[in-house]
């Protein structure tokens, strides 16, 4: 199909160049006759220069077409190669810079428009120079330009709620009651969140998002998706299973109505970093986003650099029920502890409980009285002593 389209374009280009050659040949014939370079002025000799000129120039146009197509293809490939490393934001800002430069160039060129001979050349030169300068300036100031647009969006969100109409339960509109008009309603947009590979493979972010407790836009960088695909293609069955589960999590999250999953093409090279973790922190800092992760080290690195982190493990620990000293729980002792005579078991929510003198009850179910609790970065530990064996 591509070859067919190419042939059609070549035929179209040849036709256009032949037509243009014929027009040029006709103009050349008019010039030859007007300057009396053709010695005969009677019919039929007078039509000979028209025929010869049109045929020659049309033939030149036909022969020049392949060269033009090759030059055009070379320019297209060069542009495509140079644009591969540019994001859509960079291209958009460059276009706006070019437009701004051309507008300024045409305004500056107005006083020179009526100058004889050189007026048009000055205008062309100004358009080229100022257009290029506009592109360079806008690209260098792209962060400030993007920040300005974000500020405009935030300013729009901060308009007063006074006089705003609200829908009543019957579908109509009614004004906000007077006693509520003095209430300050913060117009804070949901923070953008950047997904880490670990939280995608973990999968609990899908369950959290399904409940509607988190909303807004989730950013999935291309380098994270690439890392996830490499895990899914791993020769290790365990890693391959985790990677495929992560891809399934992304597919399911894209279907949820409360959130938007946006894949961004920013590369690690554009961010000036070498590792995925550094790229996540740099990207989150650039767009004022939060990092969603289960990685302890990434959590600490991001916090050191002032990036807000949503750690699913910390959320899970916070949601575990609180046990008070003296409260009784039932647990299966499954192994011995680090200290002599200790036994270790786990509650239904995964909380580890260390039982004093519980080593001899390994493999049995016992009732334990909670004596104390210890909160660590890895989770919550419960300490207790045996009350009785449960049969």
C-alpha positions as CSV (number, residue, x, y, z in Angstrom):
1,X,0.0,0.0,0.0
2,X,2.9,2.4,0.8
3,X,4.5,1.7,-2.6
4,X,1.2,2.5,-4.3
5,X,0.9,5.8,-2.4
6,X,4.5,6.7,-3.3
7,X,3.9,6.0,-7.0
8,X,0.8,8.2,-7.0
9,X,2.8,11.0,-5.3
10,X,5.6,10.7,-7.8
11,X,3.1,10.9,-10.7
12,X,1.4,13.9,-9.1
13,X,4.7,15.7,-8.5
14,X,5.8,15.0,-12.1
15,X,2.5,16.4,-13.4
16,X,2.9,19.6,-11.3
17,X,6.5,20.1,-12.4
18,X,5.6,19.5,-16.1
19,X,2.7,22.0,-15.8
20,X,5.0,24.6,-14.1
21,X,7.6,24.0,-16.7
22,X,5.1,24.7,-19.4
23,X,4.0,27.9,-17.8
24,X,7.7,29.0,-17.4
25,X,8.3,28.1,-21.1
26,X,5.3,30.2,-22.2
27,X,6.7,33.2,-20.2
28,X,10.1,32.6,-21.8
29,X,8.6,32.6,-25.3
30,X,6.7,35.9,-24.5
31,X,10.0,37.4,-23.4
32,X,11.8,36.2,-26.6
33,X,9.2,37.7,-28.9
34,X,8.9,40.9,-26.9
35,X,12.7,41.5,-27.1
36,X,12.6,40.6,-30.8
37,X,15.1,37.7,-30.3
38,X,13.0,35.7,-32.8
39,X,13.5,36.9,-36.3
40,X,10.2,35.9,-37.7
41,X,6.9,37.6,-36.7
42,X,4.5,36.0,-39.1
43,X,2.4,32.9,-38.8
44,X,3.2,30.0,-38.5
45,X,6.8,30.8,-37.6
46,X,5.6,32.9,-34.7
47,X,4.3,29.9,-32.8
48,X,7.6,28.0,-33.0
49,X,9.3,29.6,-30.0
50,X,6.1,28.9,-27.9
51,X,6.2,25.2,-28.8
52,X,9.9,24.8,-28.4
53,X,10.1,26.8,-25.1
54,X,7.1,24.9,-23.6
55,X,8.4,21.5,-24.6
56,X,12.0,22.2,-23.4
57,X,10.9,23.7,-20.0
58,X,8.3,20.9,-19.5
59,X,11.0,18.3,-20.1
60,X,13.3,20.0,-17.7
61,X,10.5,19.9,-15.1
62,X,9.9,16.2,-15.7
63,X,13.6,15.5,-15.3
64,X,14.0,17.6,-12.2
65,X,11.1,15.9,-10.4
66,X,13.2,12.9,-9.0
67,X,15.9,15.2,-7.7
68,X,13.2,17.3,-6.0
69,X,11.6,14.2,-4.4
70,X,15.0,13.0,-3.1
71,X,15.8,16.4,-1.6
72,X,12.3,16.5,0.0
73,X,12.7,13.0,1.4
74,X,16.1,13.9,2.8
75,X,14.7,16.9,4.5
76,X,11.7,14.9,5.8
77,X,14.1,12.2,7.3
78,X,16.3,14.9,8.9
79,X,13.3,16.5,10.5
80,X,11.9,13.2,11.7
81,X,15.3,12.3,13.2
82,X,15.6,15.6,15.0
83,X,12.1,15.6,16.2
84,X,12.4,12.1,17.8
85,X,14.1,13.6,20.9
86,X,11.6,16.4,21.2
87,X,8.4,16.1,23.3
88,X,5.1,17.5,22.2
89,X,5.5,20.3,24.7
90,X,8.7,21.3,23.1
91,X,7.2,21.3,19.6
92,X,4.2,23.3,20.7
93,X,6.3,25.9,22.4
94,X,8.7,26.1,19.4
95,X,5.7,26.8,17.1
96,X,4.4,29.5,19.4
97,X,7.9,31.0,19.5
98,X,8.0,30.9,15.7
99,X,4.6,32.7,15.4
100,X,5.7,35.3,17.9
101,X,9.0,35.9,16.1
102,X,7.2,36.2,12.7
103,X,4.7,38.7,14.1
104,X,7.5,40.9,15.5
105,X,9.5,40.6,12.2
106,X,6.5,41.8,10.1
107,X,5.9,44.7,12.5
108,X,9.6,45.7,12.3
109,X,9.6,45.3,8.5
110,X,6.7,47.7,7.9
111,X,8.9,50.9,7.7
112,X,11.2,49.1,5.1
113,X,8.3,47.9,2.9
114,X,8.4,50.9,0.5
115,X,12.2,50.9,0.1
116,X,13.1,50.3,-3.6
117,X,14.8,47.0,-4.4
118,X,16.0,46.0,-0.9
119,X,12.7,46.4,1.0
120,X,11.4,42.9,0.3
121,X,14.8,41.4,1.0
122,X,15.0,43.1,4.4
123,X,11.5,41.7,5.2
124,X,12.6,38.2,4.3
125,X,15.8,38.5,6.4
126,X,13.9,39.8,9.4
127,X,11.4,37.0,9.2
128,X,14.2,34.4,9.1
129,X,16.3,35.9,11.9
130,X,13.4,36.9,14.3
131,X,11.6,33.6,13.7
132,X,14.7,31.7,14.7
133,X,15.3,33.9,17.7
134,X,11.6,33.4,18.8
135,X,12.0,29.6,18.7
136,X,15.2,29.7,20.7
137,X,13.9,32.0,23.3
138,X,10.7,30.1,23.8
139,X,12.5,26.8,24.1
140,X,14.9,28.1,26.7
141,X,12.1,29.6,28.7
142,X,9.7,26.7,28.3
143,X,9.5,25.9,32.0
144,X,8.5,29.5,32.8
145,X,6.0,29.5,29.9
146,X,4.4,26.2,31.2
147,X,4.4,27.6,34.7
148,X,2.6,30.7,33.5
149,X,-0.1,28.6,31.9
150,X,-0.5,26.6,35.0
151,X,-0.8,29.8,37.1
152,X,-3.5,31.0,34.7
153,X,-5.4,27.8,35.2
154,X,-5.1,28.0,39.0
155,X,-6.2,31.6,39.0
156,X,-9.3,30.6,37.0
157,X,-10.0,27.9,39.7
158,X,-9.9,30.5,42.5
159,X,-12.8,32.6,41.4
160,X,-15.3,33.3,44.2
161,X,-18.3,30.9,44.5
162,X,-20.6,33.9,45.1
163,X,-23.6,33.7,42.7
164,X,-22.7,30.2,41.5
165,X,-25.7,28.1,40.6
166,X,-26.1,24.7,42.0
167,X,-28.4,21.9,40.8
168,X,-31.2,20.8,43.1
169,X,-32.5,17.3,43.5
170,X,-35.2,17.9,40.9
171,X,-32.7,18.9,38.2
172,X,-33.3,22.6,38.4
173,X,-30.9,25.4,39.4
174,X,-31.0,27.4,42.6
175,X,-28.7,30.0,44.1
176,X,-26.4,29.2,47.0
177,X,-28.0,30.2,50.3
178,X,-26.9,33.5,51.7
179,X,-25.4,32.0,54.8
180,X,-23.2,29.7,52.7
181,X,-21.8,32.4,50.5
182,X,-19.4,33.4,53.2
183,X,-17.9,29.9,53.4
184,X,-14.5,29.7,51.8
185,X,-14.4,26.7,49.4
186,X,-10.8,25.8,48.5
187,X,-10.5,25.2,44.7
188,X,-7.6,22.8,45.0
189,X,-7.2,20.4,42.1
190,X,-6.3,16.8,42.7
191,X,-2.6,16.4,42.7
192,X,-1.0,14.7,39.7
193,X,0.5,11.3,40.8
194,X,3.5,9.5,39.1
195,X,3.3,5.7,39.2
196,X,6.4,3.7,40.2
197,X,7.0,0.2,38.8
198,X,6.9,-1.3,42.3
199,X,3.4,0.0,43.0
200,X,2.1,-1.3,39.7
201,X,3.5,-4.8,40.2
202,X,2.1,-4.7,43.9
203,X,-1.4,-4.2,42.5
204,X,-3.0,-2.7,45.5
205,X,-3.2,0.7,43.9
206,X,-5.9,-0.8,41.6
207,X,-8.0,-1.8,44.6
208,X,-7.5,1.7,46.2
209,X,-8.4,3.5,43.0
210,X,-11.5,1.2,42.5
211,X,-13.0,2.4,45.8
212,X,-12.8,6.1,44.7
213,X,-10.5,7.2,47.5
214,X,-8.0,8.5,45.0
215,X,-8.9,10.4,41.9
216,X,-7.3,12.7,39.2
217,X,-4.5,12.0,36.8
218,X,-1.9,9.2,37.2
219,X,1.2,9.7,35.1
220,X,2.9,6.6,33.7
221,X,6.3,7.5,32.3
222,X,7.4,5.6,29.2
223,X,10.6,4.5,31.0
224,X,8.5,2.9,33.8
225,X,6.3,1.1,31.2
226,X,9.5,-0.1,29.4
227,X,10.9,-1.4,32.7
228,X,7.6,-3.2,33.3
229,X,7.6,-4.7,29.9
230,X,11.2,-6.0,30.4
231,X,10.0,-7.7,33.7
232,X,7.1,-9.2,31.8
233,X,9.5,-10.6,29.2
234,X,11.9,-12.0,31.8
235,X,13.1,-15.6,31.6
236,X,12.5,-16.0,35.3
237,X,8.9,-17.3,35.7
238,X,8.3,-15.3,39.0
239,X,9.4,-12.0,37.5
240,X,7.5,-12.7,34.3
241,X,4.3,-13.3,36.3
242,X,4.8,-10.1,38.3
243,X,5.4,-8.1,35.1
244,X,2.3,-9.4,33.4
245,X,0.2,-8.8,36.5
246,X,1.5,-5.2,36.4
247,X,0.4,-4.8,32.8
248,X,-3.0,-6.1,33.7
249,X,-3.2,-3.6,36.6
250,X,-2.5,-0.7,34.2
251,X,-5.2,-2.0,31.8
252,X,-7.8,-2.2,34.6
253,X,-6.9,1.3,35.9
254,X,-7.4,2.8,32.5
255,X,-11.0,1.6,32.7
256,X,-11.8,3.2,36.0
257,X,-14.1,6.3,35.8
258,X,-12.5,8.2,38.8
259,X,-9.0,8.4,37.4
260,X,-7.1,9.1,34.2
261,X,-3.9,7.2,33.3
262,X,-1.7,9.3,31.1
263,X,1.4,7.9,29.4
264,X,4.1,10.5,29.0
265,X,7.0,10.0,26.5
266,X,9.6,11.9,28.5
267,X,12.9,9.9,28.5
268,X,15.6,9.5,31.2
269,X,17.9,11.4,28.8
270,X,15.6,14.4,28.7
271,X,15.4,14.4,32.5
272,X,19.3,14.2,32.7
273,X,19.3,11.1,34.9
274,X,20.4,7.5,34.5
275,X,18.1,5.4,36.7
276,X,14.3,4.9,36.8
277,X,14.1,6.1,40.4
278,X,16.0,9.3,39.7
279,X,13.8,9.8,36.7
280,X,10.6,9.5,38.8
281,X,11.9,12.0,41.3
282,X,13.0,14.5,38.6
283,X,9.7,14.1,36.7
284,X,7.6,14.6,39.8
285,X,9.6,17.7,40.7
286,X,9.2,19.1,37.2
287,X,5.4,18.8,37.1
288,X,4.8,19.3,40.9
289,X,3.4,15.8,41.2
290,X,3.4,13.1,44.0
291,X,5.2,9.8,43.6
292,X,3.1,6.6,44.3
293,X,5.3,3.7,45.3
294,X,5.9,0.8,47.7
295,X,9.7,1.2,47.4
296,X,11.2,2.2,50.8
297,X,14.4,3.6,49.3
298,X,12.6,5.6,46.6
299,X,10.3,6.9,49.4
300,X,13.3,8.3,51.3
301,X,15.1,9.7,48.3
302,X,11.9,11.6,47.2
303,X,11.3,13.0,50.7
304,X,14.9,14.2,50.9
305,X,14.4,16.2,47.7
306,X,11.1,17.6,48.9
307,X,8.8,15.4,46.7
308,X,5.5,14.3,48.3
309,X,5.2,10.5,48.4
310,X,2.1,8.3,48.6
311,X,3.4,5.0,50.0
312,X,0.8,2.2,49.7
313,X,2.6,0.2,52.5
314,X,2.2,3.2,54.9
315,X,-1.5,3.4,53.9
316,X,-1.9,-0.3,54.6
317,X,-0.3,0.0,58.0
318,X,-2.5,3.0,58.9
319,X,-5.6,1.0,58.0
320,X,-4.8,-2.0,60.2
321,X,-7.0,-2.2,63.3
322,X,-5.4,-0.9,66.5
323,X,-4.8,-3.4,69.2
324,X,-4.7,-2.2,72.8
325,X,-2.7,-3.8,75.7
326,X,-4.8,-6.4,77.5
327,X,-6.8,-7.2,74.3
328,X,-7.1,-10.9,73.4
329,X,-6.4,-12.2,69.9
330,X,-6.3,-15.7,68.4
331,X,-3.3,-16.6,66.3
332,X,-1.5,-19.7,64.8
333,X,2.1,-19.9,65.9
334,X,4.1,-20.9,62.8
335,X,7.8,-20.5,63.7
336,X,10.2,-19.6,66.5
337,X,11.3,-16.0,67.1
338,X,14.7,-14.4,67.3
339,X,14.9,-14.6,71.0
340,X,14.8,-17.8,73.0
341,X,11.4,-19.4,73.7
342,X,9.6,-16.9,71.4
343,X,7.0,-17.9,68.9
344,X,5.9,-15.9,65.9
345,X,2.5,-15.8,64.2
346,X,0.5,-13.5,61.9
347,X,-2.9,-11.9,62.3
348,X,-5.4,-11.9,59.4
349,X,-4.2,-8.5,58.2
350,X,-0.6,-9.6,58.0
351,X,0.5,-8.0,61.3
352,X,3.3,-10.1,62.9
353,X,2.8,-11.0,66.6
354,X,5.6,-12.2,68.8
355,X,4.5,-14.5,71.5
356,X,6.5,-14.9,74.7
357,X,7.1,-18.5,75.6
358,X,5.3,-19.5,72.4
359,X,8.1,-21.7,70.9
360,X,6.5,-24.9,72.3
361,X,3.2,-24.0,70.7
362,X,4.5,-24.0,67.1
363,X,1.9,-25.5,64.8
364,X,-0.9,-24.8,67.3
365,X,-3.6,-22.1,67.7
366,X,-3.5,-20.1,70.9
367,X,-5.2,-17.1,72.5
368,X,-2.7,-14.3,73.2
369,X,-3.0,-11.2,75.4
370,X,-1.5,-8.2,73.8
371,X,1.2,-6.6,76.0
372,X,2.7,-3.9,73.7
373,X,3.0,-2.8,70.1
374,X,5.9,-1.5,68.1
375,X,5.5,0.7,64.9
376,X,8.4,0.3,62.4
377,X,9.0,1.5,58.9
378,X,8.3,-2.0,57.7
379,X,5.0,-2.3,59.5
380,X,3.5,-2.9,63.0
381,X,4.7,-5.6,65.4
382,X,2.6,-6.9,68.3
383,X,4.0,-8.5,71.4
384,X,1.9,-10.7,73.7
385,X,1.9,-13.6,76.1
386,X,0.0,-16.8,76.1
387,X,-3.4,-17.0,77.7
388,X,-4.5,-20.5,76.7
389,X,-4.4,-22.9,73.8
390,X,-7.4,-23.0,71.5
391,X,-8.5,-26.5,70.5
